[in-house]
Amino acid sequence: MDRIPASRLALFFIYSALVILLAACSSSHAPITSIPAPSTLKEGTILNWYHSHVPIFGVSWSPDGKRIVSGDASGLVQVRDVATGRVLFKLRGHTGTIWAVAWSPDGSRIASVSWDSTVQVWDARTGAHLLTYRGHIGEVLAVAWSPDSQRIVSAGSDSTVQIWNATTGKLLVTYRGHDETVTAVAWSPDGKNIASASFDQTVQVWNAMTALPLLIYHGQNTRVWAVAWSPDSTRVASGYEDGTIEVWYANTGSFFQVYHHQQKGIQALGWSPDGMQIASGSWDSTVQIWNASNGKTILTYRGHSSSIGTLAWSPEGKRIASVADDLQIWQAGM
């Protein structure tokens, strides 16, 4: 079974000896730049920039857009005030790299997944630790909340996708349709289905209540790193290791659009809240925003110097947070 790609493994082991020592001294993501975000700012203008002594890998917005959570290679989860950059909470509990974080839609909790094989749930208001989920064998790479904030879906190197109760940690369903590492999961906005992406070169759509498969999408003949739903739950975007992005209908698998203007692998995708645009993050260090209907490039953001690991649109759709070891927030719309 494929596990974490060689590039990620190398990064982890290079940092592993230094991370704990550095984290003990200082692991806050210090803001370098923090400026207001008036509607007159030009698209692509950087608003906030956080760097860290260790790489940052995960990011998620609070539903009100006022706070942001990130996770890093030391296993630290941090919650910040977006306007001031001030650290509100440092959440400690993981013993390995944080691969992804997710804020619950109701704003009450945060979920984080790690190399240490656990998913941990935190109180977003107080920073208190609420739950540790240990259902996976091996690294956990992806996490998402149900739209009603009652369930969590998680996946990783054991090739399973698991849905469990976010309050009790009780396992509800396990999806076993993939043959290799599952790299990304996304819950449809209508709450009915899950889309999961894998190194087995498929994106699979399945029922969130029964775990019955609805569609297996075979796009490019290469690993799939990213997946995102359209806000109306009708289409799915999938990002591939060869730099291709495909958009297709979730109920039929019929092809809608292809985007291939980035030169290297696509590891991050995000559909804008209004459904008009898609943002894609690539190993070529760029984030591109493009028209979801016709595939035309709208903006190329070049603020990062290394591959993009993840990105997230702000709830109002005017800002994007992108991670490439550092964390940058920038103007995405007017």
Phi, psi and omega in degrees: 000132173293143176242227180285139181299157186304322182297320179289320178300315180299317180299316182298312184288330176297318184274340191303322181288331184265335191301309186296318178297314180294321181296325179294328180278310181190120178232021176285146178272094188288130178287126175271320182227135174210111182229158179300162182237064178292159185293348181274355180295144179288143176300138183092355178289130179285135182253318178217145180221119179244131174244165183216160175288344178230156182297143174261137184239332185237152177206145176203145179269150165289153182301335178271358177074010184264341181230161179218143179243142178222157177231152186226182186289345178276352184092009182267135173251131181234139175249130183234152166281123186292322184292321185255341185080001183290136176285123179268319179217144166245115187258112184247133180179330177282153178245012179212175181309136173274121181268329183202152175225154180211131177269134181294146181301331179274000175081001189271334188221162177232137174246141178226143180236152194214163170303336184281009175077009181246159165245132180240143182244136186233151173281117185288342182272327184244342185085002182290144176281130185251324191198143169239123179258128186238035185280347184263153172250111183103183185298141174256125190248339189218148181207148175205153178263152168289153181302333179270004177065018181264338183230158177233139172247135181222155184203163180184213190285349177277004176071004177262156170239126187239136175248132184215159181291125187287346180264317185260339185081006181289129177292131181256309177214153175234128177259127185239031184281343182269152180260345183223185181311134175264120189263336184207147175224149177214135179266131180298141181302334178278358175082000188274323192228161174243141168247129181233137182247149189212162171294348179282010174074019178236155162245130184240133178252129184213159184288129185287342179268322187251345185066018176280133181290138178252327184199136171244115185260121176254106180261252178285153178274061180201168182299146176256127185252337188215152179209145179208144176267149168288152182301334179268007176065018181263334185232158177232139172252135179233137183247136190244162182295338180272004179093001179273144170236132178242141174244131186212162182280130187290334184273336183239339186079004180290143187288138179244313187202149174232143179227126183216047181265000175256149194271342184227185187305147178260117182248351183217138177221145174209130178269133180297150183303331180274357177079003186274335187226157173234137174252136180231134178250135189236162172292351176276009175078007179253154165246129178244137173254131184218157183291124185289344181268319186242356177077009181281136179291132179258319184205140170244119180263125185240031184283343183265159180245003177218177188297145181280124181268322180200164177207162179207132172286144171290157185302329180274353174080018181251351180228154173232137169256125180231146185237129173213068192076313171263177178235124178235140173245130186215160184288123181249342181205169184254000000 
